[in-house]
Amino acid sequence: MSKESKTWILKVAAIVAVSSLLTLFVIVASNSIAFYSPADGVVELTASDFESMVLQDDAIWIVQFYAPWCSHCQAMLPEYKQLAKALKGVIKLGAVNSELHTELIAKYEIRGFPLMKIFGVDKQKPTDFFGPRTAKAMADVAVAEVNKKIKAAFGESLDVATDAASNRLCSESDVTELRADNFDRLVLNSADTWLVEFYTPWCPHCKNLAGTWIAAAKELKGKIKLGALDASAYKHKAAEHNVRSYPTIKYFPVQSKQPADAVKYTGQRTAESIISWANSKSAAPAPNVAEITDETSLFNACGHKSWCVISVLPTLLDCNAKCRNKLLGTLRKLCAKYPAQQGWGWVWTEGGQQPALERGLRVGGFGYPALVVVNCRRMRYAVFKGSFSEAALNEFLGDIVQGRGRTSTVNCAQKPPVRSVIPWDGQDADAQLHNVAEGERSITDEL
C-alpha cells in the first residue's frame, strides 16, 4: 500500500471518529437537556411514565410540551416556574421534551411549541390553553378547571359556563349563543349580518366586555345579529376562524360563505364604537331589482356583474299590481341574499315586452313568471323551472353558487336587441288604460 493511500485512509478514519463523537455528544446532550429541576416544582415527564403520572392520577395536571431550541419556550420559563409555585399543592405541573418523546407529540397532535394542555375532569380529552403565556392567565384557567371538577363531584352539569358573567351574556339578552353545531347554520350563508364575539370564561377582558356586548346587541336589534361563542368549549371552531386571542370580534356580512369572508374588529371595546363600526360596515344600498326599460338599464344593472338574474313577470291583465308587487318583494328578498356587492345583478321585465330577449334566453315555453341566470364571462346560463317561491328560488340560486346547478352554454357576443318601453307606474292595467284614454280625450278636445 502506498504512503498516499495510508494517509487517505487515516484521514477518513479520523473524520468518521469525529463524526461519531459529535453524534454521541448530541444524543447525550439532548437526553441531558431538561428545562426544569425538581426545585422548580415542574415534573419532567417521559413517554414511559406519562400514563401513570398524569392519566391515572386524580389530580389536575397542566402539561407543557416544549422543544429545547424553541425561543418562545425559553422565554416562558420564568412564568411557568412562577405558576408552579402559585399552584403548589393544588394542581400539578409537568413538561414534555418533544425531542425525546415524539410518541407523545404524535398522540396529542402537537403542531407548535410551547403548547400547554390541561388534563382535568376528563383525562382522555385534555383542553388546549390558547391565552397569554403568563402565570396569572394560566392560573385563571387552572382555577376554572378546579371549579369544573368540584361541580362534577356534586353531579352538576359541566355544559353550563363556569363564569356567572358568561351565563348572563346570552340568557335574557339579545345575544345569540353560538356553538359548534349551530354556527355554520346560523352565521354562514345567512341572510342576516352577524357580529360574533369569541370569548373564554376565564378571560378578564371578556368579562369586562359582557355588559357592552349585551348593550350593543340591544341597540342593533333588527339590523345586525350579535352572537357569542365560547372558544374554550369549541376550540376547533375558534381555530377554524383563526382566533388567537380573546375576546375576538368578527363581522360576517350577509351570505358569508367561509371564515375568510369575515372582518376582524380592531377598535375600542365600547358599545358606541362597536355600534358605529357595525353600522358603517352594514351600510349598503337597499336591494334593487331594476326594470328593463332599454339597453342602458340592463347594462347598468348587469354589465359589470358576474351573474345577471333576469325575471319575466306576468302581464298586469294576468297578475295585477298587488300580485306583481308580491313577486317583486320575493325577488328583493333574494337580491338581499345575493347582492350586487357579491357580483349579482337583478332585473325584471313584463312578459311580451322584450320578445327577442325571451327567445334568446329560451324562457317562453315555461310560462310566467320565469327566471333565468346568465354569466357571460363563463358563457353559461340556467333557467329556473320550479315554483316561483322564495324557498325554491333560493335553493336554485344556492346550487348555482355551489356549482351544483345545471347550466347550458350561452353566446353573449350575440346579444338580442332590447326594446325601449315606458317604465311601470305601479298601477293596475285598468288604471293605465284609463290614463291612456284620458290622454287621448284631452288631445281630441285640444283639436
Rosetta blueprint (number, residue, H / E / L):
1 M L
2 S L
3 K H
4 E H
5 S H
6 K H
7 T H
8 W H
9 I H
10 L H
11 K H
12 V H
13 A H
14 A H
15 I H
16 V H
17 A H
18 V H
19 S H
20 S H
21 L H
22 L H
23 T H
24 L H
25 F H
26 V H
27 I H
28 V H
29 A H
30 S H
31 N H
32 S H
33 I L
34 A L
35 F L
36 Y L
37 S L
38 P H
39 A H
40 D H
41 G L
42 V E
43 V E
44 E E
45 L E
46 T L
47 A L
48 S L
49 D L
50 F H
51 E H
52 S H
53 M H
54 V H
55 L H
56 Q L
57 D L
58 D L
59 A L
60 I L
61 W E
62 I E
63 V E
64 Q E
65 F E
66 Y E
67 A L
68 P L
69 W L
70 C L
71 S H
72 H H
73 C H
74 Q H
75 A H
76 M H
77 L H
78 P H
79 E H
80 Y H
81 K H
82 Q H
83 L H
84 A H
85 K H
86 A H
87 L L
88 K L
89 G L
90 V L
91 I L
92 K E
93 L E
94 G E
95 A E
96 V E
97 N E
98 S L
99 E L
100 L L
101 H L
102 T H
103 E H
104 L H
105 I H
106 A H
107 K H
108 Y L
109 E L
110 I L
111 R L
112 G L
113 F L
114 P L
115 L E
116 M E
117 K E
118 I E
119 F E
120 G L
121 V L
122 D L
123 K L
124 Q L
125 K L
126 P L
127 T E
128 D E
129 F E
130 F L
131 G L
132 P L
133 R L
134 T L
135 A H
136 K H
137 A H
138 M H
139 A H
140 D H
141 V H
142 A H
143 V H
144 A H
145 E H
146 V H
147 N H
148 K H
149 K H
150 I H
151 K H
152 A H
153 A H
154 F L
155 G L
156 E L
157 S L
158 L L
159 D L
160 V L
161 A L
162 T L
163 D L
164 A H
165 A H
166 S H
167 N H
168 R H
169 L H
170 C H
171 S L
172 E L
173 S L
174 D L
175 V E
176 T E
177 E E
178 L E
179 R L
180 A L
181 D L
182 N L
183 F H
184 D H
185 R H
186 L H
187 V L
188 L L
189 N L
190 S L
191 A L
192 D L
193 T L
194 W E
195 L E
196 V E
197 E E
198 F E
199 Y E
200 T L
201 P L
202 W L
203 C L
204 P H
205 H H
206 C H
207 K H
208 N H
209 L H
210 A H
211 G H
212 T H
213 W H
214 I H
215 A H
216 A H
217 A H
218 K H
219 E H
220 L H
221 K L
222 G L
223 K L
224 I L
225 K E
226 L E
227 G E
228 A E
229 L E
230 D E
231 A L
232 S L
233 A L
234 Y L
235 K H
236 H H
237 K H
238 A H
239 A H
240 E H
241 H L
242 N L
243 V L
244 R L
245 S L
246 Y L
247 P L
248 T E
249 I E
250 K E
251 Y E
252 F E
253 P L
254 V L
255 Q L
256 S L
257 K L
258 Q L
259 P H
260 A H
261 D H
262 A L
263 V E
264 K E
265 Y L
266 T L
267 G L
268 Q L
269 R L
270 T L
271 A H
272 E H
273 S H
274 I H
275 I H
276 S H
277 W H
278 A H
279 N H
280 S H
281 K H
282 S H
283 A L
284 A L
285 P L
286 A L
287 P L
288 N L
289 V L
290 A E
291 E E
292 I L
293 T L
294 D L
295 E H
296 T H
297 S H
298 L H
299 F H
300 N H
301 A H
302 C H
303 G L
304 H L
305 K L
306 S L
307 W E
308 C E
309 V E
310 I E
311 S E
312 V E
313 L E
314 P L
315 T L
316 L L
317 L L
318 D L
319 C L
320 N L
321 A H
322 K H
323 C H
324 R H
325 N H
326 K H
327 L H
328 L H
329 G H
330 T H
331 L H
332 R H
333 K H
334 L H
335 C H
336 A H
337 K H
338 Y L
339 P L
340 A H
341 Q H
342 Q H
343 G L
344 W E
345 G E
346 W E
347 V E
348 W E
349 T E
350 E E
351 G L
352 G L
353 Q L
354 Q L
355 P H
356 A H
357 L H
358 E H
359 R H
360 G H
361 L H
362 R L
363 V L
364 G H
365 G H
366 F H
367 G L
368 Y L
369 P L
370 A E
371 L E
372 V E
373 V E
374 V E
375 N E
376 C L
377 R L
378 R L
379 M L
380 R E
381 Y E
382 A E
383 V E
384 F E
385 K L
386 G L
387 S L
388 F L
389 S L
390 E H
391 A H
392 A H
393 L H
394 N H
395 E H
396 F H
397 L H
398 G H
399 D H
400 I H
401 V H
402 Q H
403 G L
404 R L
405 G L
406 R L
407 T L
408 S E
409 T E
410 V L
411 N L
412 C L
413 A L
414 Q L
415 K L
416 P L
417 P L
418 V L
419 R L
420 S L
421 V L
422 I L
423 P L
424 W L
425 D L
426 G L
427 Q L
428 D L
429 A H
430 D H
431 A H
432 Q H
433 L H
434 H H
435 N H
436 V H
437 A H
438 E H
439 G H
440 E H
441 R H
442 S H
443 I H
444 T H
445 D H
446 E H
447 L L
